[in-house]
Amino acid sequence: MRTFLMMTAMVAAAIAADRPANRQAAQQTRIAQGVRSGELTRAEAAKLEAEKRGLHREIVRDRVDGGRLTAAERAKIEAKQDRLSREIAKEKNDAQTRRR
C-alpha cells in the first residue's frame, strides 16, 4: 500500500511539473486554429505568439536553478498563462476577421 501511495504521489508531481508545458501546447493549438479559421488576424496571432514566447523564456529561466518550478514560480506562471488564455479568447471573439 505504501508503495502504491508513493507511486501515486510521484505521478501527481510529474503531471504538475508538466502542466505549464501542456498549457503552452494547448494555447499554441488554439492560436493556430484561430488563424486557420480566420478568427485571428495575422497581427493578433503575431502578438499572441510573442507573448507566448516571452512566457516560455520565463519558464525556462525559472527552471534553470534545479530543473523544477517552485510552488511560487508555478503560481506566477499559471496566472500569466490564465491571462494569456483570456487574451486568446478575447482576440478570437472580437469580431475582427482575417481577409481571405
C-alpha positions as CSV (number, residue, x, y, z in Angstrom):
1,M,0.0,0.0,0.0
2,R,2.8,2.4,0.9
3,T,4.5,1.7,-2.5
4,F,1.2,2.5,-4.3
5,L,0.9,5.8,-2.4
6,M,4.4,6.8,-3.2
7,M,4.0,6.0,-6.9
8,T,0.7,7.9,-7.0
9,A,2.5,10.9,-5.4
10,M,5.3,10.7,-7.9
11,V,2.9,10.6,-10.9
12,A,0.9,13.6,-9.5
13,A,4.2,15.5,-9.1
14,A,5.2,14.7,-12.7
15,I,1.9,15.8,-14.0
16,A,2.0,19.1,-12.0
17,A,5.6,19.7,-13.3
18,D,4.5,19.4,-16.9
19,R,1.3,21.5,-16.5
20,P,2.9,24.7,-17.9
21,A,4.2,22.8,-20.9
22,N,0.9,21.2,-21.5
23,R,-0.9,24.5,-21.3
24,Q,1.6,26.1,-23.7
25,A,0.9,23.4,-26.3
26,A,-2.9,23.9,-25.9
27,Q,-2.5,27.6,-26.3
28,Q,-0.4,27.1,-29.4
29,T,-3.1,24.9,-30.8
30,R,-5.8,27.5,-30.1
31,I,-3.8,30.2,-31.8
32,A,-3.2,28.0,-34.9
33,Q,-6.8,27.1,-35.0
34,G,-7.8,30.8,-34.8
35,V,-5.5,31.6,-37.7
36,R,-6.9,28.8,-39.8
37,S,-10.5,29.7,-39.2
38,G,-9.9,33.4,-39.7
39,E,-10.9,34.3,-36.2
40,L,-7.4,35.8,-35.6
41,T,-5.8,38.3,-37.9
42,R,-2.1,37.8,-38.6
43,A,-1.3,40.8,-36.4
44,E,-3.3,39.3,-33.5
45,A,-1.6,35.9,-33.9
46,A,1.8,37.5,-34.0
47,K,1.1,39.5,-30.8
48,L,-0.2,36.3,-29.0
49,E,2.8,34.3,-30.2
50,A,5.2,37.0,-28.9
51,E,3.5,36.9,-25.5
52,K,3.7,33.1,-25.5
53,R,7.4,33.1,-26.4
54,G,8.1,35.6,-23.5
55,L,6.3,33.3,-21.1
56,H,8.2,30.3,-22.4
57,R,11.5,32.1,-21.8
58,E,10.4,32.9,-18.3
59,I,9.6,29.2,-17.6
60,V,13.0,28.2,-18.9
61,R,14.7,30.8,-16.8
62,D,12.8,29.7,-13.7
63,R,13.8,26.0,-14.3
64,V,17.5,26.7,-14.6
65,D,18.1,26.6,-10.9
66,G,17.1,23.0,-10.4
67,G,15.0,21.8,-13.2
68,R,11.7,22.2,-11.4
69,L,9.5,25.1,-10.6
70,T,8.9,26.1,-7.0
71,A,5.2,26.5,-5.9
72,A,5.6,30.3,-6.1
73,E,7.1,30.2,-9.6
74,R,4.4,27.8,-10.8
75,A,1.6,30.0,-9.4
76,K,3.1,33.1,-11.1
77,I,3.4,31.3,-14.4
78,E,-0.1,29.8,-14.2
79,A,-1.5,33.3,-13.5
80,K,0.3,34.6,-16.6
81,Q,-1.0,31.6,-18.6
82,D,-4.5,32.3,-17.4
83,R,-4.1,35.9,-18.6
84,L,-2.8,34.7,-22.0
85,S,-5.6,32.3,-22.3
86,R,-8.2,35.1,-21.7
87,E,-6.4,37.2,-24.3
88,I,-6.6,34.4,-26.9
89,A,-10.3,34.1,-26.2
90,K,-10.8,37.8,-26.4
91,E,-8.9,38.2,-29.7
92,K,-10.7,35.2,-31.3
93,N,-14.1,36.6,-30.4
94,D,-13.6,40.3,-31.1
95,A,-15.4,40.3,-34.5
96,Q,-12.2,41.1,-36.4
97,T,-11.7,38.6,-39.2
98,R,-8.8,38.0,-41.5
99,R,-9.4,39.0,-45.1
100,R,-9.3,36.0,-47.3
